[in-house]
């Protein structure tokens, strides 16, 4: 989903429009996560970008979507660009950090 959202609506207040945008994105992410995964993949990952317009959009994490929409609302932006693209991904193990042996003499 690549879309420029607007907080302006002739009959709705800005706060309700912001809530509607968040709800629309939540529905989209849920719909994408319910799609069948390709073989050998574990989950749906999302590439997300946010900005005042498409040219100035920066990369964000999917968990930050509501936060950046709220910030755009608080800053008084009239429009913002949001891109959310689903991609299948495979889980990887976190690299174990080498731990120094604990000294009982300290």
Phi, psi and omega in degrees: 000119173241121186205144171260118182264150179234139176275350183280131175210138185295332185244345183255149176281157184303321182296320179290325178294319178299317177297321180295322178296314179300319180294318179300318179291322178297318178296319180297314181296318178297318180297317180293321180292335180276352178290155181290134180279147173294160181300143178070017176247150187258325185202169175267126176254161183230132171264121185236141175225144181219142175186175179294327174213174186296324182291327183260011183289135178247161182285135175227166176271151183302329181287349181265001186301309181298322181296315182289329176294317177298318178296319178297321178296314182293326179285346178086021177295142177275324181225156171209155180255136177221132178237127177229112181241127180276143175213141177287146182217162179243135180291143176238153178282144176289140178291134180280128179280142179288125180260139176281142179296137181285139179259130180272356182272346183287000000 
